[in-house]
Amino acid sequence: MMNLGIIGFGNAAQAFTKGLLASGHMRVGSLRITERTQEKKDMAKDLFGLEAFSNNVDLAEWSDYILLAVKPINYPEVLAEIKDHLKGKVLISFIVGTSHEELSKHLVPGTAVVRIMPNIAMAVREALCTAWRNDQVSDEQFETVLNMYRKVGEVLVVDEPTMEKVAAVSAAGLGFVAYWMAALEKATVALGIDPKEAEIIAVQTFKGAVHTVGETDFSPTDLQNSVATKGGTTIEGLMLMEERGVTQAISDGVNATYQKGLSFSKKK
């Protein structure tokens, strides 16, 4: 059984750990972390039974695969500590907006690197992750990484430039969908429905739409057309939303997210 070390235990790393352990794919004893804050160390121990190393070098030496899940501003410092301890290992990067080219400036040439763009739905094993590897990662090593992430959702293997584009939809998209769900909930309350019931209505409506598209031959457009019949009530609402520019606002929001992601790498 291989060992996986996690450097940084923020939201993404916590979601991944929760989903991975729930899947039964790895034992608790094969996972270790390092984390600057004692609070998160305690939380990792209390919630998941994870032990923490006192420093990143010891974790790197112990690990076969190292998940780098720190904030973008902190990764150069971390890589400076562990770069000489990665021979024969695979570094998995969760760092948003940080290309392999940027990472390589802080690594020993020949280091095996896999980039993963995750989302926090890993916690419930319904994530959409994208994956890319450099030439130093063997087929066997890459398959090992992909298998871990298949246990927490779907994985798309893409070219590196595509990763930021997909992340603007799949990662940020969870926040967008939650925003739309909250808007539907508020609209339901405005009709005079009890807030608790409005939340149930909004959540179940989204769940019903997702399952209908995911588990039948319906595309999103097919589902929309089947509900929005000519002269009916649904088409009336959809026409008003279109007049108010909802579709364009969604497109603009996704593009703004993508451009912000690109700006992170441009600042380096």
LINCOR-V959314 format. One line per field, one symbol per residue. phi: phi as a letter, one per 40 degrees, with the letter a starting at -180 (. if undefined). burial: # if it has 9 or more other C-alpha atoms within 8 Angstrom, else .. A space follows every 50 residues. Layout:
phi->???
burial->???
This chain:
phi->.cbbbbbgbccccccccccccccgcbcdccbbbbacccdccccccccbgc cbccacccccccccbbccbccdcccdcccccbdcbbcgbbcbbcccgbcd dccccbbcdgccbbcbbcaccdcbgbcbbbbabcccccdccccccdcccc cbicbbcbccccdcccccbcccdcccccccccccccccccchcddccccc ccccccccccccccbbcccdcccdcccccdgcccccccccdcccgccccc cccccccccccccccccc
burial->..########.##########.#.##.#.######....##.###..#.# ###..#####..########....##.######..#..#######.##.# .###.##...########################.##...##...#.### #####..#....############......##.###.##...#....##. ###..#..#.###....#....#....##....###.#..##...#.... ...##.##..#####...
